[in-house]
Amino acid sequence: MALIVLVLSFTVEFLQLTTFLEMLNLQDNMYAKLVLGNTFHFSDLIAYTLGVITVIGIESKRTATV
């Protein structure tokens, strides 16, 4: 599940490099901008990756002790 979330977040982040909202005519829609964002940041990719690694690490330790 964590890897699916990572792929989804990377997909949304890379869509921010394109004119995706404009193609859907949603460039002025506040909710679309809120959900999909409109600026790409490489640091977001790092944060998503570190978050998923943390979750996988915690889950693997938690299941090993149960």
C-alpha positions in Angstrom: 0.0 0.0 0.0 2.8 2.4 0.8 4.4 1.9 -2.6 1.0 2.6 -4.3 0.8 5.9 -2.3 4.4 6.7 -3.4 3.6 6.1 -7.0 0.5 8.2 -6.8 2.3 11.1 -5.1 5.1 11.0 -7.7 2.5 11.0 -10.5 0.7 14.0 -9.1 4.1 15.8 -8.5 5.2 15.2 -12.1 1.9 16.3 -13.4 2.7 19.6 -11.9 5.5 20.0 -14.4 2.9 19.9 -17.2 -0.1 22.1 -18.1 -2.4 19.3 -16.7 -4.9 21.7 -15.0 -5.1 23.9 -18.1 -5.7 20.8 -20.3 -8.7 20.0 -18.1 -9.7 23.7 -18.0 -9.3 23.7 -14.2 -6.5 26.3 -13.9 -8.9 28.7 -12.1 -10.5 26.1 -9.9 -9.4 26.5 -6.3 -10.1 22.9 -5.3 -8.2 21.4 -8.2 -5.2 23.6 -7.3 -5.5 22.5 -3.7 -5.7 18.8 -4.5 -3.3 18.6 -7.4 -1.1 21.5 -6.7 0.5 23.7 -9.3 4.2 23.9 -8.6 6.8 21.1 -8.9 9.4 20.7 -6.1 12.0 18.1 -6.1 12.2 18.3 -2.3 8.6 17.0 -2.2 9.7 13.8 -4.0 12.4 13.4 -1.3 9.9 14.0 1.5 7.4 11.4 0.0 10.2 8.8 -0.3 11.4 9.4 3.2 7.9 9.2 4.5 7.2 5.9 2.8 10.5 4.4 4.0 9.7 5.5 7.5 6.2 3.9 7.4 7.6 0.6 5.9 10.3 0.6 8.6 7.8 1.1 11.4 5.4 -1.5 10.0 8.1 -4.1 9.6 9.3 -3.6 13.2 5.8 -3.7 14.5 4.8 -6.9 12.7 8.1 -8.5 13.7 7.3 -8.0 17.4 3.7 -9.2 17.2 
